[in-house]
Amino acid sequence: MKSPIDRLVLIWLLALLVFSLFACTTPAGRSAGQVVDDATITTKVKASLFDDPTLSGFSIGVETFQGEVTLTGAVDTWQEKRRAASVAKSTRGVRKVNNLLKIKE
């Protein structure tokens, strides 16, 4: 069994590791936490788009940077384009949506 000192050292090292992860920045000056937040938003938006009965199966790309979501790809109608933007906007954490979806001809 480990001594209380060993446990204290382990807890301190884990806390230091977590702190250092959040203190690191990317070349764009973003923290690891901000990158994770954007990845989470991207995943939630993609899942919501896939679950939507009118948009399911469409190839819609989603990228997120600082809470700003950009939608790319193609849909069949203007209604689907508007619906995709609406679904993205309703996702928690999304500050803005850039809807670059094209209408298939």
Secondary structure, DSSP 8 states (H G I E B T S, - for coil): ---HHHHHHHHHHHHHHHHHHHH-B-TTS-BHHHHHHHHHHHHHHHHHHHHSTTTTT--EEEEEETTEEEEEEEESSHHHHHHHHHHHHTSTT--EEEE--EE--
